[in-house]
Amino acid sequence: MRYMLDTDACIALIKNRPEGMRIRLSRLSPEEVGVSAIVAAELWFGVAHSQKKKQNEAALKDFLDYATLLDWPCEASQLYGKIREGLQKQGTPIGAMDLLIAAHAIFLDAVLVTNNTREFERVPGLKIENWEARG
């Protein structure tokens, strides 16, 4: 697994905005890109919380049919605990779901694709790329 998509990257791909993300994704093999089960849970919450549930559910199902879903490995739990403790000691914690996603990416030695670089750049050892960035 070379890349793991964060929730915001998945939403951008589902909405096809910006188009450059889908083009970049199309240049990679399916084995190179995955979606954490944690991200899938966040996406399903978004569907449950949305005004257009049927439309959003269909779009998410289509996306997840294409995506390689990555199970949460129990070994990443220890990594999560260490990272969370370190960030709390520094006074720079991040959200629990984002931290789970970060630990998963680090465990897999994958680059996390996200637009939320401000949050994720606090996590030591996490490789991130913003495919939505202009330039």
N, C-alpha and C positions, 0 to 999 in steps of 0.2 A: 504494500500500500504506500503510494507516494504522497497522495494528498487526501485530506479529510475535510469535508465541507462543514462549516459552521451553519447554524440556523439561518442567519441573515443571507449567507451565500445561497442556500437552498431556496429561500423565498425569492431571491433575485432571479434564480434560474427558472423557478416555476412561473414567475411573472414575465420572464424573458426581458428583464431590464437589469443592467444594460445588455444589449445584444452581444457585446464583446465577451461577456462571461460564457455564454453558450458556445460561441466560436472557440474560445480557449478550451472549454471542456471537450468539444468535439475533436480536438487534436490529440486527446489522450485516450488510451485504451480503458475500457471499463474496470480492468483490474488495478489501474493506477489511482482510482478515485473512489472514496467510500464515504458513507454517512453513518455516524455513530448512532447507536440505539437511543442515546440520550437526546441527540438532535431530533430523531424521529418522534420521540415523546413530546418535545417542545412543539414540533410542527402539528402533531395531533391535538395538542392543547389549543393551538391557534385556530384549527378548524372548529373545535368545540365552542370556542369563544367568538367565532365570527358571525356576521349577519347573513352571509351567503354560504351556509353550511354545506348544502348539496354540491354547489359549484366548486367550493374549495376542497371538499372531500374527494371529488372526482379528479381534480388537478393534482392533489397530493398522492392519490393512489397511482396515477399515471407516472408521476415523478419517482415514487418509491419502487414501482415495477422496473424502472430503468436503473435505479441506483443500486450499488452494492452496500447492503446493510451490514454494519459491523457490531457484533455483540460486545457488550461490556465485559472485559476480562477481569476476573477477580483480582488478578495481580496488580491491576491499575489502582485498586483501592488503597493500597499502601502508599503508592506514589501520590495519590490525592491527599492523603493525610499529611504527608511530609510537605507538600507544596502549600496546603492550606495553613499549616502551622507557621511556615516561613513567612508567608504573606501577612498573616495576622501579627506576627512579631514585628514586622517592618511597618505596620500600620497601613498596608496597601492591599486589603482584601479585595477579592472580586466575587461576583455572584456565584452561588453554589452550583448552578447548572453549568455556567461557563467554566468553572473550575473542574467539574467532572469531564467536560468536553476536552479541556486542555490536558488533563491527566491521560485521557484516552489517546490523544494525538501523540503525546510524548512517549507513552508506552509503545506505540506502534512505530515510533520514529517517523511520523508523517508530518508534512507541512499542513498547518491549519489554514484553510482559505476562509478569510473573514473580512468584513468591512469594519468590524469592531476592534480595530488594532489598539485603540487607546486602553481598552480593558485588558486585552490579552498580552500586550507587551510587558505587563508587570510579571508575567509568569516566567521564571528562569528556566532556560532550556527548551522553551517552546518556539518552534519555527513557524512564522506566520507570513502569509502573502495576502495582499488585498487585490483581487482581480477586478474590483470595481474602480480602483483609483485611476484617475486620468493622468496621462503623461507619458 
